Amino acid sequence: MNPAFRSHSEHFLDSGRRLGRQGPRGRGAAINPPNRYERFHHQADYEQLQYDEDFWAAQENPQTEYIPDQSQSIVTSNDSPDIPYRYTLNPYRGCSHGCAYCYARPTHEYLGLSAGLDFETKIIYKPKAAELFREFLSQPGWEAEPICLSGVTDCYQPAERRFRLTRACLEVALEARQPVSLVTKNALILRDVDLLSQLARHRLVHVSISITTLDAELARRMEPRTSPPEHRLRAVRQLSEAGVPVGVLVAPVVPGLTDSEIPRILRAAAQAGARCACFQLVRLPLTVKPVFLDWLQRNFPLRRRKIENLIRSTHEGRLNSPEFCLRLSGSGPLAEQIAQLFDTFAHKYGLNGGCRPLDSSQFRPPRRAGGQMWLF
């Protein structure tokens, strides 16, 4: 580990001592790793504050800050061969779910922030998300194809209760008959079952619910502000009952920590009404690495070295495979065993058939902002 990362983590946790072994309450990260794009790094010094009770209370329970983003576009594209969608829409940047392993953490560094606590406590929201989505779909050259909501950060994270940006975008999609897919680990998605069921009747939506573990205590530690596993299974069940095609994403699989749960997760998913399932191995790119390893040390100090070595064994000795088509599935004997385990039980529970493709033929440009419609 980079000495700067270790120094900051130790200073934050050991010098303070007030935060205990688990770090700030309800947060996955306990550190703010230095931003790799910044020339100068800030090193906190808390020694003179060791008797300041108010300061330590604030450190133990950092508040979430919401910052408006005045972006002028909302839909982005990618050409990655191992991502099953080309276009994504993300109403939020950063995510207060606080998943210790989140691959999106380094995106906060583009904003001059940190991939650690900043990613969880400084949430950027796009107040014009629905308006920008409407403008995008109104472009004369748009040839409809599915757009994924939550390609980066979760569109149903806690901020959605307050800002309702995802719901507003779904309303635009329904009006335009624009096919969308959604990925989330938050049962808040059930709030929008009315819109999702209407989209489903036109074959315009698919939902993936991410389930990492069925162990509620482990989920609380690793994904502190997400819905508990039983609530995610309830979301699968209720979406399925409403006619919404729903699958389960077993991700990320952490060797030595969650890989043994694959059969149980797939069985529970099938019983809840999921139609398909897929998995992804954990990967720790860039500044995700110090955040996750620090979390691992705080929560599983006796198993930390073993789990880290098992992760490395699936990425050719590294903690991340940057190569396309390998970064999500890994390589080597252990990665092959995990894939075989998944395939065997996905087949057993009927989750290996894939999901029905969405229908792009019904698309119609939405009304433009202000109610103006196209003449031709």
C-alpha positions as CSV (number, residue, x, y, z in Angstrom):
1,M,0.0,0.0,0.0
2,N,1.1,3.5,-0.8
3,P,2.7,4.9,2.5
4,A,0.6,8.1,2.2
5,F,-2.6,6.0,2.3
6,R,-1.4,4.0,5.3
7,S,-0.3,7.1,7.1
8,H,-3.6,8.9,6.6
9,S,-5.6,5.8,7.7
10,E,-3.6,5.2,10.8
11,H,-3.7,8.9,11.8
12,F,-7.5,9.0,11.3
13,L,-8.2,5.8,13.2
14,D,-5.4,5.2,15.7
15,S,-4.6,8.8,16.8
16,G,-8.2,9.6,17.3
17,R,-9.1,6.4,19.0
18,R,-12.6,7.9,19.5
19,L,-13.9,6.3,16.3
20,G,-13.2,2.7,17.3
21,R,-12.2,-0.1,15.0
22,Q,-15.1,0.4,12.6
23,G,-14.5,4.0,11.7
24,P,-17.4,6.5,11.1
25,R,-20.9,5.1,11.7
26,G,-22.8,4.1,8.7
27,R,-19.9,4.6,6.3
28,G,-17.9,2.0,4.3
29,A,-14.7,4.2,4.0
30,A,-12.8,5.6,7.0
31,I,-10.2,7.4,5.0
32,N,-9.9,9.9,2.2
33,P,-7.0,8.7,0.0
34,P,-5.0,11.4,-1.7
35,N,-6.5,12.4,-5.1
36,R,-4.2,11.0,-7.8
37,Y,-4.7,14.1,-9.9
38,E,-3.7,16.6,-7.3
39,R,0.0,17.8,-6.9
40,F,-0.4,18.5,-3.2
41,H,-2.1,16.3,-0.6
42,H,-3.6,17.4,2.6
43,Q,-2.5,15.5,5.7
44,A,-4.8,15.9,8.6
45,D,-3.3,16.3,12.1
46,Y,-5.8,15.6,14.9
47,E,-3.3,15.5,17.8
48,Q,-4.2,18.9,19.2
49,L,-7.9,18.0,19.0
50,Q,-7.8,14.9,21.1
51,Y,-10.0,16.4,23.9
52,D,-12.4,18.2,21.6
53,E,-15.6,16.2,22.1
54,D,-17.7,18.1,19.5
55,F,-15.0,17.6,16.8
56,W,-14.8,13.8,17.4
57,A,-18.6,13.5,17.5
58,A,-18.7,15.1,14.0
59,Q,-15.9,12.8,12.8
60,E,-17.8,9.8,14.1
61,N,-21.0,10.8,12.2
62,P,-20.1,12.8,9.1
63,Q,-23.1,14.3,7.4
64,T,-24.0,13.9,3.8
65,E,-23.7,17.1,1.7
66,Y,-25.8,17.4,-1.5
67,I,-24.2,19.6,-4.3
68,P,-26.2,20.6,-7.5
69,D,-24.5,19.8,-10.8
70,Q,-25.3,22.1,-13.7
71,S,-24.3,19.6,-16.4
72,Q,-25.6,20.3,-19.9
73,S,-25.9,16.6,-20.9
74,I,-27.1,13.5,-19.1
75,V,-26.6,10.5,-21.4
76,T,-23.1,9.1,-22.0
77,S,-21.9,6.3,-24.3
78,N,-19.2,3.7,-24.0
79,D,-17.7,1.1,-26.4
80,S,-16.5,-1.4,-23.8
81,P,-16.9,-5.0,-25.1
82,D,-17.7,-6.4,-21.6
83,I,-20.5,-4.0,-20.8
84,P,-23.9,-5.1,-22.2
85,Y,-25.2,-1.6,-22.9
86,R,-23.9,1.3,-24.9
87,Y,-25.7,4.3,-23.3
88,T,-26.0,5.2,-19.6
89,L,-27.8,7.8,-17.6
90,N,-26.6,8.8,-14.1
91,P,-28.7,11.3,-12.1
92,Y,-26.1,11.3,-9.3
93,R,-22.3,11.3,-8.9
94,G,-21.0,9.8,-5.7
95,C,-23.1,7.4,-3.7
96,S,-24.0,7.3,0.0
97,H,-24.6,3.6,0.0
98,G,-20.9,3.5,1.0
99,C,-20.0,0.1,-0.5
100,A,-16.4,-0.4,0.4
101,Y,-15.6,-2.1,-3.0
102,C,-17.4,0.3,-5.3
103,Y,-15.6,0.6,-8.6
104,A,-17.0,4.1,-9.2
105,R,-15.1,5.7,-6.3
106,P,-12.3,7.0,-8.5
107,T,-14.8,9.1,-10.6
108,H,-15.0,11.5,-7.7
109,E,-11.4,12.4,-8.2
110,Y,-12.3,14.1,-11.5
111,L,-14.2,16.6,-9.3
112,G,-11.2,17.3,-7.1
113,L,-12.6,15.1,-4.3
114,S,-11.5,11.9,-2.8
115,A,-12.6,8.3,-3.6
116,G,-13.0,7.6,0.2
117,L,-15.3,9.4,2.6
118,D,-15.9,12.2,0.0
119,F,-17.5,9.8,-2.4
120,E,-20.0,8.8,0.3
121,T,-20.6,12.2,1.9
122,K,-20.5,14.7,-1.0
123,I,-23.2,13.6,-3.4
124,I,-23.6,15.5,-6.7
125,Y,-27.1,15.6,-8.1
126,K,-28.3,16.8,-11.4
127,P,-31.5,18.8,-10.9
128,K,-32.1,19.1,-14.7
129,A,-31.8,15.3,-15.3
130,A,-35.3,14.8,-16.7
131,E,-35.1,17.9,-18.8
132,L,-31.8,16.9,-20.3
133,F,-33.0,13.4,-20.9
134,R,-36.0,14.8,-22.8
135,E,-33.7,17.0,-24.9
136,F,-31.5,14.0,-25.7
137,L,-34.4,11.8,-26.8
138,S,-35.8,14.7,-28.9
139,Q,-32.7,14.9,-31.1
140,P,-33.7,14.1,-34.7
141,G,-30.8,11.7,-35.1
142,W,-31.6,9.5,-32.1
143,E,-32.2,5.9,-33.1
144,A,-33.7,4.3,-30.0
145,E,-31.8,1.6,-28.2
146,P,-31.8,0.7,-24.5
147,I,-30.3,3.2,-22.0
148,C,-29.1,1.9,-18.6
149,L,-29.8,3.9,-15.5
150,S,-27.1,3.4,-12.9
151,G,-24.2,2.6,-15.2
152,V,-21.9,4.2,-12.6
153,T,-23.6,5.1,-9.3
154,D,-26.9,3.8,-7.9
155,C,-29.9,5.7,-9.2
156,Y,-32.0,4.7,-6.2
157,Q,-29.4,5.7,-3.5
158,P,-30.9,7.6,-0.5
159,A,-30.7,10.9,-2.4
160,E,-33.5,9.7,-4.7
161,R,-36.0,9.9,-1.8
162,R,-35.4,13.6,-1.7
163,F,-34.8,14.6,-5.3
164,R,-36.9,12.0,-7.3
165,L,-34.7,12.4,-10.4
166,T,-34.8,8.8,-11.4
167,R,-38.6,8.7,-11.2
168,A,-38.7,11.9,-13.4
169,C,-36.5,10.2,-16.0
170,L,-38.7,7.1,-16.0
171,E,-41.7,9.3,-16.7
172,V,-39.9,10.7,-19.7
173,A,-39.0,7.2,-20.9
174,L,-42.6,6.0,-20.6
175,E,-43.8,9.0,-22.6
176,A,-41.3,8.4,-25.3
177,R,-41.5,4.6,-25.2
178,Q,-37.8,4.6,-24.7
179,P,-36.4,1.2,-23.5
180,V,-34.4,1.4,-20.2
181,S,-32.6,-1.0,-17.9
182,L,-32.0,-0.3,-14.2
183,V,-29.4,-1.7,-11.8
184,T,-29.8,-1.1,-8.1
185,K,-29.4,-2.6,-4.6
186,N,-32.0,-0.4,-3.0
187,A,-35.6,-1.5,-2.4
188,L,-36.6,2.1,-2.9
189,I,-37.2,1.0,-6.5
190,L,-40.5,-0.4,-5.3
191,R,-41.8,3.2,-5.0
192,D,-41.8,3.4,-8.8
193,V,-43.5,0.1,-9.5
194,D,-46.4,1.9,-11.1
195,L,-44.1,3.3,-13.8
196,L,-42.1,0.2,-14.2
197,S,-45.1,-2.0,-14.6
198,Q,-46.4,0.3,-17.4
199,L,-43.0,0.2,-19.1
200,A,-43.0,-3.6,-18.7
201,R,-46.3,-4.0,-20.5
202,H,-44.6,-2.5,-23.6
203,R,-41.4,-4.5,-23.1
204,L,-39.5,-1.4,-22.3
205,V,-37.7,-2.2,-19.0
206,H,-35.5,-4.7,-17.3
207,V,-34.4,-4.4,-13.7
208,S,-31.3,-6.0,-12.1
209,I,-31.1,-6.2,-8.3
210,S,-27.6,-6.5,-7.0
211,I,-27.2,-9.0,-4.1
212,T,-23.7,-9.4,-2.7
213,T,-24.5,-11.5,0.4
214,L,-27.4,-12.9,2.3
215,D,-25.7,-12.2,5.6
216,A,-27.4,-9.1,6.9
217,E,-24.5,-8.3,9.3
218,L,-21.9,-8.6,6.6
219,A,-24.0,-6.5,4.2
220,R,-24.4,-3.8,6.9
221,R,-20.6,-3.6,7.3
222,M,-19.7,-3.8,3.6
223,E,-22.7,-1.9,2.1
224,P,-23.8,0.2,5.1
225,R,-26.5,2.4,3.6
226,T,-28.1,-0.1,1.2
227,S,-31.2,-2.1,1.7
228,P,-30.7,-5.3,3.7
229,P,-30.6,-8.5,1.7
230,E,-34.1,-9.6,2.7
231,H,-35.5,-6.2,1.4
232,R,-33.7,-6.7,-1.9
233,L,-35.3,-10.1,-2.3
234,R,-38.7,-8.6,-1.4
235,A,-38.0,-6.1,-4.2
236,V,-37.4,-9.0,-6.6
237,R,-40.6,-10.7,-5.6
238,Q,-42.8,-7.6,-5.8
239,L,-41.4,-6.4,-9.1
240,S,-41.9,-9.9,-10.5
241,E,-45.5,-10.0,-9.3
242,A,-46.1,-6.7,-10.9
243,G,-44.9,-8.1,-14.3
244,V,-41.6,-6.4,-14.3
245,P,-38.8,-8.6,-15.7
246,V,-36.2,-8.7,-13.0
247,G,-32.8,-10.5,-12.7
248,V,-30.2,-10.7,-10.0
249,L,-26.6,-9.5,-10.2
250,V,-24.4,-11.4,-7.8
251,A,-21.8,-8.7,-7.5
252,P,-19.2,-8.4,-6.6
253,V,-18.1,-11.9,-5.6
254,V,-15.3,-11.5,-3.0
255,P,-13.2,-14.7,-2.9
256,G,-12.8,-15.9,0.7
257,L,-15.7,-13.7,1.9
258,T,-18.8,-14.2,-0.2
259,D,-18.1,-16.7,-3.0
260,S,-19.5,-19.6,-0.9
261,E,-22.9,-17.9,-0.9
262,I,-23.4,-18.1,-4.6
263,P,-25.7,-21.2,-4.4
264,R,-27.8,-19.8,-1.7
265,I,-28.2,-16.4,-3.4
266,L,-29.3,-18.0,-6.7
267,R,-31.8,-20.3,-4.9
268,A,-33.3,-17.3,-3.0
269,A,-33.4,-15.3,-6.3
270,A,-35.2,-18.0,-8.1
271,Q,-37.7,-18.4,-5.3
272,A,-38.4,-14.7,-5.3
273,G,-39.2,-14.7,-9.1
274,A,-36.0,-13.6,-10.8
275,R,-35.8,-14.6,-14.4
276,C,-32.0,-14.5,-14.9
277,A,-28.8,-13.9,-13.1
278,C,-25.2,-13.0,-13.7
279,F,-22.1,-12.4,-11.6
280,Q,-19.0,-10.2,-11.4
281,L,-15.8,-10.7,-9.5
282,V,-14.5,-8.0,-7.2
283,R,-11.9,-5.7,-8.7
284,L,-10.1,-2.9,-6.9
285,P,-8.8,-0.4,-9.4
286,L,-6.9,2.7,-8.5
287,T,-8.0,4.4,-5.3
288,V,-10.6,1.7,-4.6
289,K,-7.8,-0.4,-3.4
290,P,-6.7,1.5,-0.3
291,V,-10.4,2.1,0.7
292,F,-11.3,-1.6,0.5
293,L,-8.0,-2.9,2.1
294,D,-8.5,-0.4,5.0
295,W,-12.1,-1.7,5.4
296,L,-10.9,-5.3,5.3
297,Q,-8.3,-4.6,8.0
298,R,-10.8,-2.9,10.2
299,N,-13.5,-5.6,9.9
300,F,-11.6,-8.8,9.3
301,P,-8.0,-8.3,10.5
302,L,-7.3,-12.0,10.9
303,R,-8.6,-12.9,7.5
304,R,-7.4,-9.8,5.6
305,R,-4.2,-11.3,4.2
306,K,-5.9,-14.5,3.0
307,I,-8.8,-12.6,1.3
308,E,-6.4,-10.2,-0.4
309,N,-4.3,-13.1,-1.7
310,L,-7.4,-14.8,-3.0
311,I,-8.4,-11.7,-4.9
312,R,-4.9,-11.4,-6.3
313,S,-5.1,-15.0,-7.5
314,T,-8.1,-14.1,-9.7
315,H,-6.3,-11.1,-11.3
316,E,-2.9,-12.6,-12.1
317,G,-1.3,-11.4,-8.9
318,R,-2.9,-7.9,-9.0
319,L,-6.1,-6.6,-7.3
320,N,-7.6,-5.5,-10.7
321,S,-7.5,-6.8,-14.2
322,P,-7.6,-3.7,-16.5
323,E,-8.0,-5.9,-19.6
324,F,-11.4,-5.9,-21.3
325,C,-13.3,-9.2,-20.9
326,L,-11.1,-10.2,-17.9
327,R,-11.7,-7.4,-15.5
328,L,-15.2,-8.6,-14.5
329,S,-14.6,-12.3,-14.6
330,G,-11.0,-12.7,-13.7
331,S,-8.6,-15.5,-14.7
332,G,-6.8,-18.4,-13.2
333,P,-8.0,-21.6,-11.4
334,L,-10.0,-19.9,-8.6
335,A,-11.8,-17.6,-11.1
336,E,-12.7,-20.6,-13.2
337,Q,-14.0,-22.5,-10.1
338,I,-16.2,-19.6,-9.2
339,A,-17.6,-19.3,-12.7
340,Q,-18.3,-23.0,-12.8
341,L,-20.0,-22.9,-9.4
342,F,-22.2,-20.0,-10.7
343,D,-23.1,-21.7,-14.0
344,T,-24.0,-25.0,-12.3
345,F,-26.5,-23.4,-9.9
346,A,-27.8,-20.8,-12.3
347,H,-28.7,-23.8,-14.6
348,K,-30.2,-25.7,-11.6
349,Y,-32.5,-22.9,-10.7
350,G,-33.4,-21.8,-14.3
351,L,-31.6,-18.5,-14.2
352,N,-29.2,-19.1,-17.1
353,G,-31.5,-18.3,-20.0
354,G,-30.8,-14.6,-20.2
355,C,-33.5,-12.0,-20.2
356,R,-35.9,-11.1,-23.0
357,P,-34.6,-8.2,-25.2
358,L,-36.3,-4.8,-24.9
359,D,-38.3,-3.4,-27.8
360,S,-36.9,-0.2,-29.4
361,S,-39.4,-0.1,-32.2
362,Q,-42.1,1.8,-30.3
363,F,-40.0,4.9,-29.7
364,R,-41.6,8.2,-30.3
365,P,-39.9,11.6,-29.6
366,P,-41.2,13.1,-26.4
367,R,-42.6,16.6,-26.2
368,R,-39.8,19.1,-26.0
369,A,-39.4,21.4,-23.0
370,G,-42.2,23.9,-23.0
371,G,-44.7,21.5,-24.7
372,Q,-43.4,22.1,-28.2
373,M,-43.9,19.0,-30.5
374,W,-42.1,18.1,-33.7
375,L,-43.8,19.1,-37.0
376,F,-42.4,16.1,-38.9
